[in-house]
């Protein structure tokens, strides 16, 4: 996503307020919409990605399977499929779980907010490392949760909350 792309800013309930450039949205710390995608294997393990050092936000930290901003003209479903393909190089059926106000700390200690649309999917396809991702790992839920709690500095700040929501949904959907 480039700085000149247009994003919709929303209030804390997800109601549209207007359209601004990505650069302005970040500068003024507006609430924008994003998609969060957790991809599980048939065994129930979770794919996580290491953000490249070239990323503006949270470089070198572990993040969920795929995520990104919803650009003007995209639905959350289309955005989730696009981000999964761009970041993982895989295509799988994604299931919408919920939308929620996601609040977390920015790198500078400021409060950041996104109106997040959470999706889960399942595939045994191997993700492909690209310019978008430095590395992938596939971990069981309990091991991943333990690692996040013992080394939170290695993960993006919102990871644990998002993981809990996705894991709960996965247990309901894929028994």
N, C-alpha and C positions, 0 to 999 in steps of 0.2 A: 504494500500500500504506500502510495507516495503522499507527500505533504499537500499537494494540490488537489487531492481527491476530496470530494464533498461528503460530509457526514451529517446525519440528522442528530440534533441535540434534543434531549428529552428531559422531563422532570423525573422525580423519584418514583412515580407510578408508571413511567414509560410513555407518557403523553408527549406528542411532538411539540417542540417549541420553535424549531427553525432549522435552517441548513447553514453550515459553516464549513470552512476548509479544515482539514485534519490539523493543520498547523495552529489555526485559531482555537480549535477545540482543546488541543493540548495546552496551549499558552494560557487560556482562561479556565482550564480545568473543568470544562463542561462535562455533563453526563452524556455519553454516547452509547450506542448499542453495539454489542459484540456477540459472537457465538463461541461457545465452549464445547469441544468435542472430546469425548473419552471413547477410545476404541479398545475393546476387550478381545482376547483370543477365545477360542472355544473352551479352553481350559480355565478361563476366568482371569487370566493375567491381564495387566493393563499396560498399554504402550505409553511411554513418556518420552519426551524429547528434550534435548539440551539446546538451549537458545544460542545462536552464534554470537561471538564476541562483537560482531558488527551491528547487532540490534541496539536501537536507541534505549529501550527499556529492558531492564533485567538481563543484560548480556551474560552469557555463560551459566545461567541458572537453569535448573530443571523445570519443565513446564508440562502441562497436560498434553494429550495426543496431538491436538490441533486447536488453534484459536485465532480469532482475528475480528476486525471491525466489519460491521455491516455497512456497505457503501450504498449511496442513494441508488434506488432502482432495484435493489436486491431484497428478496424475502429472507428471513432467517434460515429457512430450509436450503435455499440456493447458496447462501453464504456458507453454511456449514459444509455442504458438499464440496464447494470450491476450496475452502480452507483445508479440508481433509485431503483433497487431491493435490493441492499445491504443496502442503507441508509434509505429507506422508507418502504421496505417490500411490495411494490406494483409493479404490472406490468400494464403498459398502453401503448397505442400507442403514440410514441413520434414523433414530427415533427421538422425537422431541419429548423432553421430560418436563421442563418448567422454565419460566422466566422469572428473574428476581433482581433486586438491586444488590449488586456485588460491591462491597466496600472493602478497601484494603489500603495499606500504606504505600505511598510512592517512594522512590529512591531517596528523595529529599526529606522524607518524613511527613509530607503533606497527605491529606486524606484524598484518595482517588475513588471514583465511583464509575461503574459501568452498569448499564441495564443489560444483563446477560441472558442469553437464550441457550439453555443446556441441552445437548444431544448426546446419546450413546449409540454405539454401533458395535458390531462384532465381525471380525474377519481373522483368518489365519494367514493373510497376505503379509509378506515382509515389507515394512516401510523402507523407503529409499532416502538415504541422506542426500541433501541438496544444499543450495545456498541459503535456504530457509531454516535448515536444521543441521547442527553439527553432529549429533549422535542420537540414536534411539536405544532405549532399554525396555525390556518387558519383564514386569515384576508381579508377583502375587500381591493382592491387596494388603494383607497383614504385614508383609515385608516393607512395602512402600510406605504405609502409614507409620511404621516404626522408624524408618529412615527419615521421614519428614519431621517427626517429633524430636529425634535425636540431633538432626542437623538442619533446622529450618532455614539457615542462611544459604543452603544450597538450592533452595526452591523459590519460585515466585511466591510472593506473600499470600496470595489467595488460594494456593494449591490445595491445602487441607480441606477447607470448606467445600470447594468444588468437588474434590475426590469423594467426600462423604455423601454429597448429593447424588453423584453418579453411581457410586457403589450401591446405595440404597435402591435406586431405580433399577439397576442391573439385576439385583436379587429378585425384584418383583417381576421383571420382564422376561428374563432368561433363566428359568428354573431348571 
